[in-house]
Each structure stands twice: as C-alpha cells, then as structure tokens.
C-alpha cells in the first residue's frame, strides 16, 4: 500500500475520533481513504515523493478536526493534493 504513510498521518492527526466515530466508521473511512488514495497514486511517477509530502502536510495541520470534522473531507483533500502533486 503506497498510500499507507498518508493515511497513518491522517489517523495520527485527527482524521477519526473515538468520541465521534464507532469502530465501523474507523474501518469504513480508513478503507475508503486507502482505496481512494491508491487509485489517485496509481499513475504517479514519483509516488514516494508525493506520499511523503502529503503525509507531511497532514502532520503540519493540512486538515484539523476543528475545521474539517467530516472524514470524507480529509479524504477529498488528500486525493486533491495527490492529484496536483503527482503532475510535478
């Protein structure tokens, strides 16, 4: 899974919250994020660089629970970042 570092960073930085999400949410949103990002990365020439940069973006506040409480937004923003960065 090439997108694992991104999803790990998302989880580490509040993508899901134990008080707001049940175990099924954790599974469903995590699987959705992995599938979406794997699909976004499939034709990236330097996927390692893209993955590292997007993960770093999340580590530095790219999305926060206060601003983006819906995990679907995190997935959408991560996929958008991958789509833009993989063209460089």
Secondary structure, DSSP 8 states (H G I E B T S, - for coil): -TTHHHHHHHHHTTSS-TTT--HHHHHHHHHHHHHHHHHHHTT-TTHHHHHHHHHHHHHTTSS-TTT--SHHHHHHHHHHHHHHHTT-
